[in-house]
Amino acid sequence: MPVVPEPRIGGLSPLSTCDWPGQLVATIFCQGCPWSCRYCHNPHLIPADRAGDIPWRDVLAFLERRRGLLDGVVFSGGEPTLQVGLVDAIAVVRDLGFRVGLHTGGPYPDRLSGLLPRLDWVGFDMKAPFADYARITGVPGSGERARASLGMLLDSGVDLEVRTTVHPALLSTADLAGMAESLGILGVRRFVIQCFRPQGCADDELATLPSALDGEAIGGIMARFPEGYIRVG
């Protein structure tokens, strides 16, 4: 039987109330991402060839001590679906009695498809209008991969939050309105606007540009979503 590589872990948050809204979770930050979004506040997690900072055995030892104290575990990143051993890692976490959430941008639809039966919740990061993804991710064709992944998520029935990080220098109100219309047609109920956070952002120019949002305009856009809201911080 082939040996499955352990996931490379770039960080561990022992307690979070915002990474899976409504749940008390630990968040595992996986190392590596195929995209390089300018607003990323975890740029140290982007290099896929960088070794993880925390051994997987230490993560499991920590989770063993938190059994019965946490509602679940979120695999975040970076991009967790980059990890070849993610399916097995999720299985181990579920065997410990935890519900499992996933943060993903959807760059690997085929891998995501295999994970869906094992997930309780997904936070899907929509970067831009699908036709304009490369402007944010730096990778041609990334929008088509994200579109396919979102379609799978919606068909699966897994509890889903679609969220978009917004900096006015990258996404206009018109961009957001178009995205909201597309998501509404697809049947998305929970669309969340995340305000840009300069902390940790490696793009010095973006971090110093005005990032305040037009609250009135965005409020009008979000009104079409029964569970939509703006997340600050």
Steps between C-alpha positions, in 0.01 A plus 500: 500500500646840404597734781287818499700817575404679819361850449749783533379736773603865495307604809240404759243722667391316816171689534289698253140619494519662156660237274176300508225740609295367787750228586789483746789358298870449462637612164775314319687712245638285219817601318489585130264671255501504118368857490661829607219739588632851566290547814609174665578554870671159533762534222744275686257215433511543120832324415415138427860383539535639853508245780229517760571660838302255714527119479168330430549277805510811720173623348336166574633502856349844551163391358500193722515732802211709364253218449165601644608866528482608135213473253724439202819549304549720195763427237611834357810631325658571274279268299432178688389304192861528378589241766505147357436352845201719585238226459681280751563792735129584503414135568731497805349825633148365456598181683600721794138618515530842334283650230708626207494829311704609200617834364567481127522710187418196288815467287473119489140397421583129466662489844217698655249252360664220695492703822137610495349189665736555796424870558242667722558859387694691235610862480549562126721796410368661183773730373330700224257455211601161360607648167736738680663264750851517357521869589479401867662155510769556237412164341325463162200268508454526875147636461381191315638276772331707768170497309512119474577466872215728601260301284606180675454660840151620420399160360640321807275671752791555742444804722661783304617856548626688194720793594699764317782713634458852367750777442361784283824505299435142389123461490254774408140529614400396148715186535327412826156566355573264211633233734196533723267462204679184385497351849134583547412319179698197618301494823767612747337620822802599709731749331746681726708807418830495688675835543865507397745460788839669455654292781734247344440613142826482304384754239616828653326710234164332557539522877541877487220577253160605641299186565173637644191355334188679381272361766177624343578351159616169643202486734273521196691220328484275805127551551424225250659233723286369789812423706745753355703742708821703513784360712734756651835396646 
